[in-house]
Amino acid sequence: MDITPKERAALAVAALKKEYPNAVCSLVYTDPLQLLIATRLAAQCTDARVNIVTPALFERFKTASDLAQADVTEVEEYIKSCGLYKTKARDIVKMAQQLCDNFNGEVPGTIEELTTLAGIGRKTANLVVGDIFKKPAVVVDTHCIRITSRLGFHNIKDAKKIEFILKAVLDPKESNDFCHRLVLHGRAVCTARKPKCDKCCMSEFCENKEIV
């Protein structure tokens, strides 16, 4: 199908919007700090597992100040089932200390500021900027990398480069929800092992010639 990247992006946005009208983050949170922590915990862990772990953690530590003063070993006990829990606990306490020292205990609203925090990369920063501060953002996770590669937007693995490739072709008003929908589509249809191309809402303009 001979179309420009922007045209392909518009088709993908429309198809996913029709297929998944409710585009929401699958992590459960009630404030910016909770989303920041939940996203850090979700690294190499399922969102479902994180949602099981976080209620008790958030009940025990309600603010950045609470976490900044926490004993790392206590935080470890709350998040042990999330995997890599020692590193994550250390990052969460350090991050909270940085929030208190540099941002008056509040979660900042830019990618540049967020990525100064311990354990926070561009993927998490984009999620917070998009979902909390309602700014245009592109969350490049494994589903996004896989599906946008199959669609023909790129053939690379570099998440930061992919972020800017997609920012150049996506309508900024649609980019946040587009990324949430990619996660839903990646879990249900365009799976890593064997994509269900016969069930895909984007098969007409997908460049994954090996399968389609």
N, C-alpha and C positions, 0 to 999 in steps of 0.2 A: 504494500500500500504506500504510494508515493505522497507523503505528507511531511510538513515541517515539524520539528520538535514541539513548537508551541501548539500546533494543531493537534498533535498526538497527545500532548498534555491535557488539552481541553477535552478531548474525547475520553481520556482516562478519568478525569475528574467527573465528567457527566455520567459515565458508566458506573463508577463506584458509588456515586451519590444515589443513583437509582437502586443499586443493589444493597447498599448499606445506608439507609437514610439517617440512622442514629449514629453519628460519629462521635464517640466519647472515649476518653482515656479509660482503660480497664483497671487502673490503679485507684484504690479508694482513698480519698483524702478530704479534709475540710479546710485546710489553709495552705499557704505557699510552702511553709517549712515542711509540712507533712508530705507534700508532693515531692519536694527536693529529696527528702530522706527515702521515700518509697521508691523513687526512681534509682537512687544509688543502690538500694537493696536488690532491685530487679536485675542487676547485672548477673548474667549466667544463672538466673533463677526465674521461675515462672511468676507472672503477675498474680496468679491465684495463690501461690504460696506466700508471696509478700502480703497479700490482703489478709491472710490468716495470722501472720506474725505482727503486723503493725498496730492493731487495736491496743494490745497490752503495752507495747512500747510507747505509743502516744499518750496512753493514760498515765504512765509513769513519768514521762518527760514531756511536759506540755509546751515548753518554750525553748528557744535557743539558749537562753541562760541556764535552764535546767540541764540541758545536754552538755553545755560548756563546762559545767562543774561535775559531770558524771564520771564515775569510775568506768574505764573502758571495759573491764571484765564484767561489770554488771550489764552494760549494753550488749556484750557478747552473748550473755545468757538469753536475752530476749530474741536475738536474731540468729541463733545458732543453726536453725534449720534452713537458712537462706543460702548456705554455701559461702565460702570465702569470708566467713563471719568475722574473723579476727581483723582482717584488712578493712572490712566495711565498718566495723565498730570503731576502729582507730580513725578512719576518715570522717565518720559522723561526728565524733567528739571534736576533732580538729576543726571541721567545717563550722560547727556551732561556735567554737571559740573565735574563729575568723569573722563570723557574722556579728558577734558581740563587739569585737575589737574594731572592725572596719565599717560596719553597716548598721550600727545601733540595734543589733539584734533582729533586723528585718532582712528578708530575702530581697536582694537587688533585682532590678528589672531589665538588665542588659546581658547579652551573651558574654561580653568582655568582662563584666564584673563577676558574673556567675562562674566563669571558668578560672577565676583566681582561687576558688574554694577547693579544699581538699577533696579529691575523688570525683570532681564534677567536670565532665568533658562537654563537648559541644552537643552531643545527643541530649543529655539531661538539660543543659542550658536552653536549648531550643524548645524542649517540651515545656519548661517552666515559663519561658517568655511567651509562648503561644497560648498555653492553657490558662495561665494566671494573669498575664498582662495583656493578653489579646492582641499581641503584635504578630505580624507575619513571621512564620518560622517553618523550618523543614527539619523534622526529626528523622535522621538517617540511622535506622536500626537494621537488623539482618533482613527483615521482611522487605524494607524499602530498598536495600541494596540489591537483593535478589530479583524482586519484581520489576524495578525500573531498568535493571540490566536486561531482563528478558523482553521487556517492552521495546528496548532499543535506544534508550536514552544515553547509555554509556556501556563500557566494557571493562570497568575498573572496580577496585575494592576500596579505594581511598575514600573514607566517609566524608571528610571535609570537602574534597573536590566534588563529590556527588552532591553534597548540600548546595554548592554554588551552581552546579549544572542545573539542578532542579529549580532553584530560586530564579534562574534566568528564563525558565519556560512556564512556570506555574503562575496562575493568577494569585497574587499575594493574599487576597481575601479567601482563597480556597485551600491554601497550602497546609494549614494546620489540620483541617478535617481530612484532607487527602491522605496525610500520613497516618492518621488514626484508621482510616478505611483500608489502607494497605496492610496494616496489622491483621485486621479482620479477614481480609482476602487471603493473606499469606497463611493464616491458620486453617481456613476452610477450603480453599481451592488451589492457590498457587503455592503448594507446599515445596519444601526443599527437595524431598526425595522423589516425588512423582506428582507433578502438577496435573490437575484435572482440567485439561484444556477444553474438553467437550462441555464443561460446565462453566467456563470462564466468560464473564461479561465483557472482556476486553480482547477476545480471541481474534476478532476481525481486524484489529490494527496492531496486534502483537507481532514482534519480529522474531519470536523464538521459533525459527524455522525448523529446528531439529525435532520439535515435538508437534507443532501445529501442522 
